């Protein structure tokens, strides 16, 4: 008992409870990023929990009448965390307050969100990094696919990797990022 009293308290270690596979399409115009289109596919457990609460007619889908509640309770809340999406351009970090074109879907028992983030200001595409992560580490996000559309689709390439300049969860984790570069 004395050990419990006198040992220093250690911080509680949380771990991810939600796992997300993310796809990011970077829209460009005249060499600048204008928007991001994202698709997140959630793990089976989180998907089942959401379906239990929001699939009120129990048909295994999120129908038109069920989307409003899901958006209000789960999706819009992500705006407080920039939808887990941050664009690094030079020394600037761009955050997002709102998203458009939100559409949930269920395939093979897994919930997905498709949505669009319009850039508050366009930034140069080359050298930009798009980070997708939950700073609280409640959710673990893995970027599995990245693409570029718009007029830069032929000249630019999107690479996926870890972004070591940003560290979170007690400095132990770095987020996945999409880095834009010239193909040549």
N, C-alpha and C positions, 0 to 999 in steps of 0.2 A: 504494500500500500504506500509506503514511503517513497518508493521509486516513482509511482504515478504522480505524487505530489511535487517531487523535486526535479523530475526530468523536464527539460524544456518542451513546450508545446510545439508540435510539428504541424505545418499547414495541412489541411485536408486536401487530398489529391482527387480531383474530379477526373473523369474520363469521358470521352464522347458517348452520348446516348443515342445520337442520330447519325447515320452515315449517308452521305450524299455523293453520287456520281454526277459530275457537272460537265456540260458541254457549253462552250462559249463561241459565238460567232461575232466577230468584230466587223462592224459596218464602217466603211471609209468613204470619204468624198474629198477629192483634191488633196490626198495625202494626209488627211486628218481623220481621227476617230470621231464619228458622229453618234453612234449608238452601239449597244451590246445586246445581243439576243442570247438568252440563257435557257437551258433546259437542265433541270435538276431531277434526278431519279433517286428516290428515297429507298432505304433498306426495307425489308419485308416487315419487320416488327413495327417501325414507325408508321408504315403504310397501313397495316392492320388496325393500329390504334386510331388513326385518322378516319379510316373507313367506318369503324365502329361508331364513332361520334358523328360523322357528317353524311354518311350514306344512309339517309333516313328511310329510303324505300328498299334498302337491302338488296340492290341489284348488282353490287360489285363495281359501281361507277360513281363518279361525282357528276350528277346531272345539273342542268341549268338552274333549277330551283335550289340546289345545294351549294352552288359555287359562292353565292353571296356570303353565307355564313362562314365558309372556309376562308374566303379571302379576308373577311373582317377579323376573324379570330386568330388566324395563323399567318397569312401572307403579309397583310398591311403592317403588322407588327415588325416585320423585318426591316421596314424603312428606318427604324431607330438605329439599326446596325448597318445602314447603307446596303441592304440586301446582301450582306456578306461580300460585297464587291467593291473594290477600290482600284482606281487607275492611277498609277504612278507615272508622272511625266516630268522629267527633270527633278526639281526639288518639290514639286507640287503633288499632293494627293487629292484626287477628285473623289468625292463621295456622292451618293445618290439618295435623294429624299423620297422619290416616288417612282413607281413602275407602271407600265401600261401593258395592255394586251395579255393580261394574266389568264392562263387557261390550265386548269388541272386535268389530269388524265390518269387512268389506271390501266396498266397493261401487265398481264401475268401476275396480278396481285400487288404490283408495285406502283405507288403513287408517283406522279411526276408533275412538276410545275414547268410551264413554258411562259416566259415573260420577256419584256423588252425594257431596257434602261437607256433613256436618252441622255446624252452627255449634257451637263449644264453649260459647258463650253467645249467646243471641239479642241482637241490637242493633236500635235503631230503624232502620226502613227508609228513611225520608225523610232525605236528606242523606248516606246511605251511598254509598261508592264501592267497586266490586269491580274490582280490578286483576288482570289475567291477563298475566303476563310471566315470562320466564326471566332472572333477574338476571345470569347468565353470558353471555347473548346467544348461546349456542350454538343456541338455538331462537328463532325469531321468531314471535310469536303475534299474530294479527289477530282481534279480536272482530268477527264478521260479523252476529250476531243476539243480541238480548237480549229477555227476556220476564219477566213477573211472574205467578206463580200463587198460589193460596191466597186468603184473604179480602181481600188488598190489590190483587188483580188489576184491579179496576174503578176504584179511586181513585188508584192509583199509575202512574207512567210510568217506563220504563227508557230512558235515553238512552245512546248510545255516543259516546265521544270520546277524545281524548288526555288524559292526566293529567300536566300539566306540573310539578306539585309534586314528582314523583318522577323522577329522572334517573339513568340508569345507562350502562354502556359508555362510560367516560371522560366522562360528562356529556353525551353526544351524543344519547341516545335517551330518550324518555318512553313509558311503556306505554299501551296502550289500557285504557279503563276503562268500566264500566257505572255510571252515576249514577242514583240513585233519587230521584224528586221527586213531589210531588202533581200530579195532572192539572190541578187548578184554578189 
